[in-house]
């Protein structure tokens, strides 16, 4: 019980925005996972490429839950960016030229 009480009253516990912010950020990860089923033409390359995780690491006190949310979101967004790049023909496989 004392461990639970310590978690409740910690600087990143459920009484703070350091807890509820990352929990709500999981909505972004869920939305990105749902978007993997949509056609790649609907993906915004600019918005997808603009995401970063540095903010999550620099928050004090260090918030590992927020960092985990950002890492998860970045992973899904990189997949989305690769889908967008393939749809835009940026990642086409080049066939080797025949040697004469």
C-alpha positions as CSV (number, residue, x, y, z in Angstrom):
1,X,0.0,0.0,0.0
2,X,2.9,2.4,0.7
3,X,4.2,1.9,-2.8
4,X,0.8,2.8,-4.3
5,X,0.6,5.9,-2.0
6,X,4.1,6.9,-3.0
7,X,3.0,6.6,-6.7
8,X,-0.1,8.7,-6.0
9,X,1.9,11.5,-4.5
10,X,4.9,11.4,-6.8
11,X,5.8,14.3,-9.1
12,X,4.6,12.2,-12.1
13,X,1.7,10.5,-10.4
14,X,-2.0,10.6,-11.4
15,X,-2.6,13.8,-9.5
16,X,-0.4,15.7,-12.0
17,X,-0.4,16.7,-15.7
18,X,2.8,14.7,-16.0
19,X,0.6,11.6,-15.8
20,X,-2.6,12.6,-17.6
21,X,-0.7,14.4,-20.5
22,X,0.9,11.1,-21.7
23,X,-2.3,9.2,-21.1
24,X,-4.1,11.5,-23.5
25,X,-1.2,11.4,-25.9
26,X,-1.9,7.7,-26.3
27,X,-4.9,8.9,-28.4
28,X,-2.4,10.1,-31.0
29,X,-0.8,6.7,-31.2
30,X,-4.2,5.1,-31.5
31,X,-5.3,7.5,-34.2
32,X,-2.0,6.8,-36.1
33,X,-2.5,3.1,-35.8
34,X,-6.1,3.4,-37.2
35,X,-4.7,5.6,-40.0
36,X,-2.5,2.8,-41.2
37,X,-5.6,1.3,-42.8
38,X,-6.3,4.4,-44.9
39,X,-4.9,4.9,-48.4
40,X,-1.5,6.6,-48.4
41,X,-2.8,9.4,-50.5
42,X,-4.5,10.8,-47.4
43,X,-1.2,11.1,-45.5
44,X,0.4,14.5,-45.0
45,X,4.1,14.1,-45.6
46,X,4.9,17.5,-44.0
47,X,3.0,16.9,-40.8
48,X,4.2,13.3,-40.4
49,X,7.9,14.3,-40.9
50,X,7.6,17.1,-38.4
51,X,7.2,15.0,-35.2
52,X,10.0,14.7,-32.7
53,X,10.6,13.2,-29.2
54,X,13.2,15.7,-27.7
55,X,10.5,17.5,-25.7
56,X,9.5,14.3,-24.0
57,X,13.1,13.7,-22.9
58,X,13.7,17.3,-21.7
59,X,10.6,17.6,-19.4
60,X,11.6,17.8,-15.7
61,X,11.0,15.8,-13.7
62,X,11.9,13.1,-16.2
63,X,8.7,11.6,-17.5
64,X,9.2,8.1,-18.9
65,X,5.5,7.6,-19.6
66,X,5.5,10.6,-21.9
67,X,8.7,9.4,-23.5
68,X,7.2,6.0,-24.2
69,X,4.1,7.7,-25.8
70,X,6.3,9.8,-28.0
71,X,8.5,6.8,-29.0
72,X,5.4,4.8,-29.9
73,X,3.9,7.7,-31.8
74,X,7.2,8.3,-33.7
75,X,7.4,4.6,-34.6
76,X,3.9,4.6,-36.1
77,X,4.5,8.0,-37.8
78,X,7.8,6.7,-39.4
79,X,5.8,3.8,-40.8
80,X,3.2,6.3,-42.1
81,X,6.0,8.4,-43.6
82,X,7.3,5.4,-45.5
83,X,3.8,4.6,-46.8
84,X,3.5,8.2,-48.0
85,X,7.0,8.2,-49.6
86,X,6.1,5.0,-51.5
87,X,2.8,6.4,-52.7
88,X,4.6,9.6,-53.9
89,X,7.2,7.3,-55.7
90,X,10.1,8.5,-53.5
91,X,11.0,5.0,-52.5
92,X,10.7,3.1,-55.8
93,X,12.9,0.2,-56.3
94,X,15.4,1.0,-59.1
95,X,16.0,-1.8,-61.5
96,X,19.7,-2.3,-62.4
97,X,20.6,-1.2,-65.8
98,X,21.7,-3.9,-68.2
99,X,25.4,-3.9,-69.0
100,X,26.3,-3.9,-72.6
